[in-house]
């Protein structure tokens, strides 16, 4: 796996490209000179975590023969006060729609976060990741 970054302007706007030529715009916080032309790096981490967890949860629920019609995921994080401002806590909330068994959903979420989601498993173990869900 490879990605490349290209500086777009004299501020902090970059274009990141995957090997498949998919482009993602990255920018810094306006407080330090960013111009709002892309996602911030820490937002990209949350997006990656949400995407990874969503894919894995969907696959697990499918294997469990659960009828998942639709779902959205919301992530909220708090950061510490060190100069790096690393994540302290991340909550992932799954809004699930379908004919779903709550016990199977809970097991699937646990497997997703603790066994299969490569992004969650790549984060520092000091970061407390919690999960919540609703079924409609």
ABEGO torsion letter per residue (X at the ends): XBBBBBBABABABBBBBBAAGBBBBBBBBAAAGBAGABBBAAAAAAAAAAAAAAAAAAAAAAAAGBBBABBBBBBBBBBBABAAGBBABBBBBBBBBEBBBAAAAAAAAAAAAAAABAAAAABBAABBBBBBBBBX
